[in-house]
């Protein structure tokens, strides 16, 4: 049985406790991962702190060279990373490759960090006085990431932190630990000094040690809303900067003037891709007016056609969910929806699979009301709920009343409807005929309401701001023979 160790200061660093790592496609344990306690977190932070003494003063050219080399290694090892992701998460290989590509885009943005860190200069703000500004790194930063994107979500964090001169301690989900270790090896091969990037595996014990550590300056988190609130509260209480991204209940509105076949194709992929285990997955389709019956019929046909199987099978379009508990949660949500009056159009529980893998089929439930559990709760699985609305105004009001505000989409051929939707909907990321509107790396990712705790989105320009702090310098260089009288009143320009 393989044991997955931490990577601290460029080397393994064993710990006593361990947890099983499963292959969701077989239901069998494939490895054991060591779980960090406070001593391992302390060691990682000490290594990162020591590395910051030199990395924080490294040149922008050196950082860019390392990141360019790292980017090339990611291309070379894309298949290796994808196989690891598929084996531990369960998603199909093409989906895993897509995650790597989107993560690599953040590295590409970070390669141009010299431009993003350009400061400002104002000449002669007062007689013989100039002002300049620049940004400096914070120190040791940490990331706590979820199971659903073992590469992409951490890449929203550590490339930006490292490019801006910080050092980093990553605590990935203990369910999908191996990809982060390979990333650490690739960083080392790219020339990143030991201690700049560290990986500690663990559970709540490690999380709490990170949140409470006095030498960690900033924490980035992606996960459920209750844990995001916990992380934000605990970390800010110890004076840290915090990015805390929470859960989602993403709606896609389909108007009668939309191309229903096009909309259904994209909704099916957005709802059931990665077994619905994406923070940007569409979990609610809002069918407006006369679009409803035809849309539901088309969605039902396509849901039944989704090919479900192991992630390493080229024929598979959807893999298993992450754990047996996740499978039970999704299937219970279907049963509860039926009990509360929804119509189960496609029942994923009826699909049969060989072996002990954590498989369940795509489910489609119609006539869902906002009071039902299947609408209120974040199911995080291959279940698409259909809510019917009479008008676009009603659909917008429904979305705005929901406590989550991560992503949303509108399918229409009307520019007027699209413009009104994107201005009136209270959601952070909006797609028009695009079901999963994850921004490019040179924009920032972040929802509204309970999908973002605090006010710090992630990666892109917001990432640069989060991982640095500004410094403003006011200078005067008087002539040696010049006499300048000092004033006792507050300084003003003259």
ZIQUIVEN-V672763 format. One record per residue. N is the residue number from 1. RES is the residue in one small letter. PSI is psi as a letter, one per 20 degrees, with the letter a starting at -180 (999 if undefined). Layout:
N_RES_PSI ; N_RES_PSI
This chain:
1_x_p ; 2_x_p ; 3_x_p ; 4_x_o ; 5_x_r ; 6_x_r ; 7_x_o ; 8_x_p ; 9_x_k ; 10_x_j ; 11_x_q ; 12_x_q ; 13_x_n ; 14_x_q ; 15_x_r ; 16_x_g ; 17_x_q ; 18_x_q ; 19_x_q ; 20_x_q ; 21_x_p ; 22_x_q ; 23_x_o ; 24_x_h ; 25_x_h ; 26_x_i ; 27_x_j ; 28_x_q ; 29_x_p ; 30_x_i ; 31_x_r ; 32_x_p ; 33_x_p ; 34_x_q ; 35_x_p ; 36_x_q ; 37_x_a ; 38_x_g ; 39_x_g ; 40_x_h ; 41_x_g ; 42_x_g ; 43_x_g ; 44_x_g ; 45_x_h ; 46_x_g ; 47_x_g ; 48_x_h ; 49_x_g ; 50_x_g ; 51_x_h ; 52_x_h ; 53_x_h ; 54_x_g ; 55_x_h ; 56_x_h ; 57_x_j ; 58_x_q ; 59_x_q ; 60_x_h ; 61_x_g ; 62_x_g ; 63_x_g ; 64_x_g ; 65_x_g ; 66_x_g ; 67_x_h ; 68_x_g ; 69_x_g ; 70_x_g ; 71_x_g ; 72_x_h ; 73_x_h ; 74_x_h ; 75_x_g ; 76_x_h ; 77_x_k ; 78_x_g ; 79_x_h ; 80_x_g ; 81_x_g ; 82_x_g ; 83_x_h ; 84_x_g ; 85_x_g ; 86_x_g ; 87_x_h ; 88_x_h ; 89_x_g ; 90_x_i ; 91_x_q ; 92_x_q ; 93_x_g ; 94_x_h ; 95_x_g ; 96_x_g ; 97_x_g ; 98_x_h ; 99_x_g ; 100_x_g ; 101_x_g ; 102_x_h ; 103_x_h ; 104_x_h ; 105_x_h ; 106_x_h ; 107_x_g ; 108_x_h ; 109_x_g ; 110_x_h ; 111_x_h ; 112_x_k ; 113_x_h ; 114_x_h ; 115_x_g ; 116_x_h ; 117_x_j ; 118_x_p ; 119_x_a ; 120_x_q ; 121_x_p ; 122_x_p ; 123_x_p ; 124_x_l ; 125_x_h ; 126_x_r ; 127_x_o ; 128_x_k ; 129_x_p ; 130_x_q ; 131_x_p ; 132_x_q ; 133_x_q ; 134_x_r ; 135_x_q ; 136_x_q ; 137_x_r ; 138_x_h ; 139_x_c ; 140_x_p ; 141_x_r ; 142_x_q ; 143_x_p ; 144_x_o ; 145_x_q ; 146_x_r ; 147_x_h ; 148_x_h ; 149_x_n ; 150_x_h ; 151_x_g ; 152_x_g ; 153_x_g ; 154_x_h ; 155_x_i ; 156_x_i ; 157_x_f ; 158_x_h ; 159_x_h ; 160_x_g ; 161_x_g ; 162_x_g ; 163_x_h ; 164_x_j ; 165_x_j ; 166_x_r ; 167_x_r ; 168_x_q ; 169_x_o ; 170_x_p ; 171_x_n ; 172_x_r ; 173_x_p ; 174_x_i ; 175_x_h ; 176_x_m ; 177_x_h ; 178_x_h ; 179_x_h ; 180_x_h ; 181_x_g ; 182_x_h ; 183_x_g ; 184_x_g ; 185_x_h ; 186_x_h ; 187_x_g ; 188_x_g ; 189_x_h ; 190_x_i ; 191_x_j ; 192_x_p ; 193_x_q ; 194_x_q ; 195_x_i ; 196_x_h ; 197_x_p ; 198_x_q ; 199_x_p ; 200_x_p ; 201_x_q ; 202_x_a ; 203_x_b ; 204_x_h ; 205_x_g ; 206_x_h ; 207_x_g ; 208_x_h ; 209_x_h ; 210_x_g ; 211_x_h ; 212_x_i ; 213_x_p ; 214_x_i ; 215_x_j ; 216_x_p ; 217_x_h ; 218_x_q ; 219_x_p ; 220_x_p ; 221_x_q ; 222_x_p ; 223_x_b ; 224_x_q ; 225_x_g ; 226_x_g ; 227_x_h ; 228_x_g ; 229_x_g ; 230_x_g ; 231_x_g ; 232_x_g ; 233_x_g ; 234_x_g ; 235_x_g ; 236_x_h ; 237_x_h ; 238_x_j ; 239_x_j ; 240_x_q ; 241_x_q ; 242_x_p ; 243_x_p ; 244_x_o ; 245_x_p ; 246_x_b ; 247_x_a ; 248_x_q ; 249_x_n ; 250_x_p ; 251_x_q ; 252_x_p ; 253_x_p ; 254_x_o ; 255_x_q ; 256_x_h ; 257_x_j ; 258_x_q ; 259_x_o ; 260_x_h ; 261_x_g ; 262_x_g ; 263_x_g ; 264_x_h ; 265_x_g ; 266_x_h ; 267_x_h ; 268_x_g ; 269_x_h ; 270_x_h ; 271_x_h ; 272_x_i ; 273_x_q ; 274_x_k ; 275_x_k ; 276_x_j ; 277_x_l ; 278_x_q ; 279_x_i ; 280_x_j ; 281_x_q ; 282_x_o ; 283_x_i ; 284_x_p ; 285_x_p ; 286_x_o ; 287_x_o ; 288_x_p ; 289_x_c ; 290_x_i ; 291_x_i ; 292_x_g ; 293_x_g ; 294_x_h ; 295_x_g ; 296_x_g ; 297_x_g ; 298_x_g ; 299_x_h ; 300_x_g ; 301_x_g ; 302_x_h ; 303_x_h ; 304_x_h ; 305_x_i ; 306_x_p ; 307_x_o ; 308_x_p ; 309_x_a ; 310_x_q ; 311_x_h ; 312_x_j ; 313_x_o ; 314_x_h ; 315_x_i ; 316_x_p ; 317_x_h ; 318_x_p ; 319_x_a ; 320_x_r ; 321_x_r ; 322_x_h ; 323_x_r ; 324_x_h ; 325_x_h ; 326_x_g ; 327_x_g ; 328_x_h ; 329_x_g ; 330_x_g ; 331_x_h ; 332_x_h ; 333_x_h ; 334_x_g ; 335_x_g ; 336_x_h ; 337_x_g ; 338_x_g ; 339_x_h ; 340_x_j ; 341_x_i ; 342_x_q ; 343_x_o ; 344_x_o ; 345_x_g ; 346_x_p ; 347_x_o ; 348_x_i ; 349_x_i ; 350_x_i ; 351_x_q ; 352_x_p ; 353_x_q ; 354_x_q ; 355_x_a ; 356_x_j ; 357_x_r ; 358_x_l ; 359_x_q ; 360_x_q ; 361_x_r ; 362_x_p ; 363_x_q ; 364_x_p ; 365_x_p ; 366_x_r ; 367_x_l ; 368_x_p ; 369_x_q ; 370_x_h ; 371_x_i ; 372_x_q ; 373_x_h ; 374_x_h ; 375_x_g ; 376_x_h ; 377_x_q ; 378_x_n ; 379_x_h ; 380_x_l ; 381_x_a ; 382_x_m ; 383_x_o ; 384_x_p ; 385_x_p ; 386_x_p ; 387_x_p ; 388_x_p ; 389_x_q ; 390_x_h ; 391_x_r ; 392_x_h ; 393_x_g ; 394_x_h ; 395_x_g ; 396_x_g ; 397_x_h ; 398_x_g ; 399_x_g ; 400_x_h ; 401_x_i ; 402_x_q ; 403_x_h ; 404_x_q ; 405_x_l ; 406_x_f ; 407_x_q ; 408_x_r ; 409_x_q ; 410_x_p ; 411_x_o ; 412_x_r ; 413_x_j ; 414_x_o ; 415_x_h ; 416_x_g ; 417_x_g ; 418_x_g ; 419_x_g ; 420_x_g ; 421_x_g ; 422_x_h ; 423_x_h ; 424_x_h ; 425_x_p ; 426_x_m ; 427_x_q ; 428_x_h ; 429_x_p ; 430_x_p ; 431_x_p ; 432_x_o ; 433_x_k ; 434_x_o ; 435_x_h ; 436_x_n ; 437_x_m ; 438_x_p ; 439_x_q ; 440_x_r ; 441_x_h ; 442_x_j ; 443_x_r ; 444_x_q ; 445_x_p ; 446_x_p ; 447_x_a ; 448_x_r ; 449_x_c ; 450_x_j ; 451_x_i ; 452_x_o ; 453_x_p ; 454_x_b ; 455_x_k ; 456_x_n ; 457_x_a ; 458_x_q ; 459_x_r ; 460_x_b ; 461_x_h ; 462_x_h ; 463_x_g ; 464_x_g ; 465_x_h ; 466_x_g ; 467_x_j ; 468_x_r ; 469_x_q ; 470_x_q ; 471_x_p ; 472_x_p ; 473_x_p ; 474_x_p ; 475_x_q ; 476_x_p ; 477_x_n ; 478_x_q ; 479_x_q ; 480_x_h ; 481_x_i ; 482_x_p ; 483_x_p ; 484_x_o ; 485_x_p ; 486_x_q ; 487_x_q ; 488_x_i ; 489_x_r ; 490_x_p ; 491_x_p ; 492_x_r ; 493_x_q ; 494_x_999
